[in-house]
Amino acid sequence: MENVQLDGVNNAAQQMGPTGAPFFKAGEMMKVLAITGYKPFELGIFKQDDKALYYIKKAIKNRLIAFLDEGLEWILISGQLGAELWTAEAAYDLQEEYPDLKVAVITPFYEQEKNWKEPNKEQYEAVLAQADYEASLTHRPYESPLQFKQKNQFFIDKSDGLLLLYDPEKEGSPKYMLGTAEKRREKDGYPIYFITMDDLRVTVEEDSYS
């Protein structure tokens, strides 16, 4: 993982934890984008070489490029399996063309991968190894579901918008962070974006014509 020097972020993080990191401040521009979405099993994906992942990552890349052209600097994920790790992998692919794009992984608690299967652990560790910033929000192992709620609130408070690989008509685990985002949107117009099943179908169709 790169040793980041960004406005003293390392010192700030050591002194105050991830909430003190200066780049996690919601502003008028879309500089920090929180991202989440379905877990693999919610999409019927059980292998890391599933053909569907090519199109999912391509759809994610297309959306990230649009944000990058508008000034996006950081994507913020918690490192959960599925959409978040796929987004990190897509972002790393884009960094060659967009070197200013950075990935922050802030986990809800220590060792969230402890009980995962080995291939999932390897994917997670590879994502962490390339992250530009990595920390744990609660600085403790898993204790209660409250840690997930705290993570959701932190992500929405410290980002300029939320992107979900999620279709509201196909309810799943992302609904919890979406609910937190909707509460903030009622207060200040916090933007929420989706990559839906229809978007994925369009990506497949466009790829078949190219």
N, C-alpha and C positions, 0 to 999 in steps of 0.2 A: 504494500500500500504506500502510495506516495506520501512523503512528509509535507503536509500542506502548510503553507505560510500565507494566510489570508487575513489581513487586519488583526494579526495576533490571535487567530482562532485557537491555536493549540493552547496557549496560555489561558485564554478565556474558558476553554472547555475544561481544563484541569482545575481551574478555580471554582467554576460555577456549574460544571456539568453541561450537557448538550443544550440546555435552555439558554446558556450564556453565549452560545456561538453566534457571532455578530451577523452571519449571513442568513440566519433564520429569523428574519424580521419581515413580516408582511408589509408590502408597499404598494404603490400604485401600478408598478409594472409587474409583468409576469416573470419574475426572476427566479422564484422558488416554487416548484410544482410538486405537490404531494401526489403519489401514484399508488394505487392499489387495484384489486380486482379479484377475479375468481381464483380459487385454488385448483390444481390440476384435476382432481377427482370431480369437481363441479362441472367440468367441461368434457368429462370422459377421457381424459388424457392420463395414461399410466406409464408411458415410456418417454424418455427424453429425446428419442429419435422419431417421435410421432410427426407425421407429415404436416399436421395442423399447426405445429409450432412455427414452421417457416412463414405461414401466412399471418399468424398472430404477431410475430415479431416484426414482420413487414408493416403491418397496420400500425403498430406502436411506433416504429421508426418514422413513418409518414407523419404521424401526429406530432412527434417530438420535433421533427424538422420545421414544421409550421410554427411551433412555439420558439424554436431557436432563432428563426428569422425575425421574431418579434422581441428578442432580447433575453430568452431563457438562459439561466446560468447554472442552476442546481436542480436536480431531481432528488426527491426525498422519499425513501422507502424504509420499511421496517425489516425487510429481509424474509418475509414469509414466502412459502412455496407458491409457485404459480405466477400470476401476473407480475408480481413485484420483482422476482428474480429474472423473469423473461425481459422485463423492462430494463433492468441493469445490464443484461447481456446485450440488448439492442443498443443501449447508450454507449457501451464500450466499443461496439462496432462503429458507432457514429463519431467517436472521439478523434479518429484519424482525420476526418473532414472538419469536425467541429471541436478543436482541442480545448476550447474554453468551457465546454460542457463538463460538469462535475456531478458525481454521484455520492450522496450521503446515505449511509445505512445506520439508522438508529433503532435498535431493537427494544422491545418492550421490557425485556428482562434478560439476564445472563443465560447462556446455554439453551436458547430456544430450540436448537437443533438436536438436543441431547437424545431424544427418542426417535429421531428420523431414521429412515433406511439409509444405508451407506451411499448409494448414488445421489440421494438428495443432500446428504451432508457434504459430499464432494462438490456439488454444484454451488451450495451455499458458501462453502469456504473459498471457492474460486471467485465468487462475486465479492466477498469481503476483502480478498487479497488485492483486488483492483480498485476498491473504493477510495475516493478522495477524502472521505471523512467517515469514521465509524465509532459508534458509542452505544452504551446501554442507557435507556431513559431512567429506569428505577435503580440501577446499580445493585440488583439483587436477583437471585434465581426466581423461578415462578412461585408465586404465593397464592394468587387469586385472580379471577377474571377482571378485577378492578384494574390490573396492570394493562390489559388490553384497552379498557375504556380511557385510561390516562394517556396511552399512546395515541389513540384516535384524536383526543382533544388537543394534544401537543401538535400533531401533524396539521390539524386544521388551523390552530392558532398561529403557527409559525410558517405558514405557506401563503402564497398569493393566489392559489387555485388548486383544484383537485381534479385529476384525471382518473377515471375508472374504466377498466376492462370489465364492463358490466352492462347487462340489459335489465332495466327495472321490471320487465315482464318475466324475467327468469330469475326469481329471487334467490339470493345466496348470501354467503358470508360478508361480502362487501357492504351489505345494507347497513351495518352498524356505523362504519365510517361515513357513509353517505348520509345517514341520519344526523350525525354530528355536523357535517358540512351544511346540511339544509338549515339547521338552526342558526348557524352563522350567516348564511345567505339572507335569512329574514332580517338580520340586523344591518348588514353593510353591503349586500349584493355580492358576496363571495362567489366567484365563478366556479361552476361545476361542469366538467366535460365528460363525455362518454365515448368509449369504443364499444359499439353494440354488435349483436350477431349480424345485423344487416351490414354494418361496416366491414365485418370480416368477409361476408359473402361478396361484397363489392371488390375487396382486395383480391380475392380468388379470381373473380371475373376479369379484373384489370390485368392480373398477371398472366392469365391465359391468352390475352390479346397481345401482350407485349413480345 
